[in-house]
């Protein structure tokens, strides 16, 4: 079996696992965002109204400029690496050795 195919399949599997993990991590905070209120006896109750926690302004303003720049630079570096690897894989596949005359 061609080693490039093995690497490509491994990369696809790892990408799928990473996407699944990212989706699970992104959905988890929403599930734990609403705390259940505590009754005077110390037992959580589902019949009392939910208390809204105080949010700080730093959490509601979104990412800063340096974070957006860091994400853009990381994406550009990743795209360059992928482009080089794809170009090398294509060059290795299309290379034909010279024949003896």
C-alpha positions as CSV (number, residue, x, y, z in Angstrom):
1,X,0.0,0.0,0.0
2,X,1.2,3.5,-0.8
3,X,2.5,5.3,2.3
4,X,0.8,8.5,1.2
5,X,-2.6,6.8,1.3
6,X,-1.9,5.5,4.8
7,X,-0.9,9.0,5.9
8,X,-3.9,10.5,4.2
9,X,-6.3,8.1,5.9
10,X,-4.7,8.7,9.2
11,X,-5.0,12.4,8.7
12,X,-8.7,12.0,7.8
13,X,-9.4,9.9,10.9
14,X,-7.6,12.4,13.2
15,X,-9.4,15.3,11.6
16,X,-12.7,13.6,12.2
17,X,-11.9,12.9,15.8
18,X,-10.7,16.4,16.4
19,X,-13.9,17.8,14.9
20,X,-16.0,15.5,17.1
21,X,-14.1,16.6,20.2
22,X,-14.4,20.3,19.3
23,X,-18.1,19.9,18.8
24,X,-18.5,18.2,22.2
25,X,-16.4,20.8,24.0
26,X,-18.2,23.7,22.4
27,X,-21.6,22.3,23.3
28,X,-20.7,21.4,26.9
29,X,-20.6,25.0,28.4
30,X,-24.2,25.6,27.2
31,X,-25.4,22.6,29.0
32,X,-23.8,23.7,32.3
33,X,-24.6,27.4,32.0
34,X,-27.9,27.5,34.0
35,X,-27.3,26.4,37.6
36,X,-30.2,25.0,39.6
37,X,-31.1,27.1,42.6
38,X,-30.5,25.7,46.1
39,X,-33.4,25.4,48.5
40,X,-33.0,26.3,52.2
41,X,-32.3,22.6,52.9
42,X,-29.3,22.6,50.6
43,X,-31.0,20.4,48.0
44,X,-31.2,21.7,44.3
45,X,-34.8,22.3,43.3
46,X,-36.2,22.2,39.8
47,X,-39.4,24.0,40.7
48,X,-37.9,27.3,41.8
49,X,-36.9,30.0,39.3
50,X,-33.4,29.9,38.0
51,X,-31.2,32.7,39.3
52,X,-29.2,34.5,36.6
53,X,-25.5,34.8,37.5
54,X,-23.7,38.1,37.1
55,X,-21.6,38.4,34.0
56,X,-18.5,40.5,33.9
57,X,-18.1,42.9,30.9
58,X,-14.8,41.3,29.9
59,X,-16.7,38.1,29.1
60,X,-19.4,39.8,27.0
61,X,-17.2,41.9,24.7
62,X,-15.7,39.1,22.5
63,X,-12.1,38.3,21.6
64,X,-9.5,41.1,21.5
65,X,-7.6,42.2,18.5
66,X,-4.5,40.3,19.3
67,X,-6.5,37.1,19.6
68,X,-8.1,37.6,16.2
69,X,-4.6,38.3,14.8
70,X,-3.2,35.1,16.4
71,X,-6.1,33.0,14.9
72,X,-5.5,34.5,11.4
73,X,-1.7,33.9,11.6
74,X,-2.3,30.3,12.8
75,X,-4.8,29.6,10.0
76,X,-2.3,31.0,7.4
77,X,0.5,28.9,8.7
78,X,-1.7,25.8,8.7
79,X,-2.9,26.5,5.1
80,X,0.7,26.9,4.0
81,X,1.7,23.6,5.6
82,X,-1.2,21.8,4.0
83,X,-0.5,23.3,0.6
84,X,3.2,22.2,0.7
85,X,2.3,18.7,1.8
86,X,-0.3,18.4,-1.0
87,X,2.1,19.7,-3.6
88,X,4.8,17.2,-2.5
89,X,2.3,14.4,-2.5
90,X,1.2,15.3,-6.1
91,X,4.9,15.7,-7.2
92,X,5.8,12.3,-5.8
93,X,2.8,10.7,-7.5
94,X,3.5,12.2,-11.0
95,X,7.2,11.6,-10.9
96,X,8.4,9.1,-13.5
97,X,12.0,7.8,-13.5
98,X,14.1,8.3,-16.6
99,X,14.4,5.3,-18.9
100,X,17.7,4.1,-20.1
101,X,18.3,4.7,-23.8
